[in-house]
Amino acid sequence: MNDMKKGVTTDNLDINTSPKEDFYQYACGGWKAAHPLTAEYSRFGVFDSVREKAREQLNDLITTLPDHPDAKIKDTLAQ
């Protein structure tokens, strides 16, 4: 038995907007309200989120690598 839910996540909808009047606001208004853009972004989607997470992980790797026990041992990956 598959417990995976399928369909539209109603939390992402803006049910106060008529889909006849403004379908985009109706379909995405709830998501936009829950995820407001900061001044640094003109848009922010899934790919932007993945890029930001990868950038954070790479920064963490680079800044903590000198503290790794193998950093001073010749011919190791940390070195």
ChimeraX attribute file (.defattr): number of C-alpha atoms within 10 A of each C-alpha:
attribute: neighborCount
match mode: 1-to-1
recipient: residues
	/A:1	3
	/A:2	4
	/A:3	5
	/A:4	5
	/A:5	7
	/A:6	6
	/A:7	5
	/A:8	9
	/A:9	11
	/A:10	12
	/A:11	13
	/A:12	17
	/A:13	20
	/A:14	20
	/A:15	14
	/A:16	10
	/A:17	15
	/A:18	13
	/A:19	13
	/A:20	8
	/A:21	9
	/A:22	11
	/A:23	14
	/A:24	14
	/A:25	19
	/A:26	18
	/A:27	21
	/A:28	15
	/A:29	20
	/A:30	18
	/A:31	16
	/A:32	14
	/A:33	12
	/A:34	10
	/A:35	11
	/A:36	11
	/A:37	12
	/A:38	9
	/A:39	7
	/A:40	7
	/A:41	9
	/A:42	7
	/A:43	10
	/A:44	13
	/A:45	9
	/A:46	8
	/A:47	9
	/A:48	12
	/A:49	11
	/A:50	11
	/A:51	12
	/A:52	12
	/A:53	12
	/A:54	12
	/A:55	12
	/A:56	11
	/A:57	12
	/A:58	11
	/A:59	12
	/A:60	11
	/A:61	11
	/A:62	10
	/A:63	10
	/A:64	9
	/A:65	15
	/A:66	13
	/A:67	10
	/A:68	10
	/A:69	10
	/A:70	14
	/A:71	14
	/A:72	12
	/A:73	10
	/A:74	9
	/A:75	9
	/A:76	9
	/A:77	9
	/A:78	15
	/A:79	13
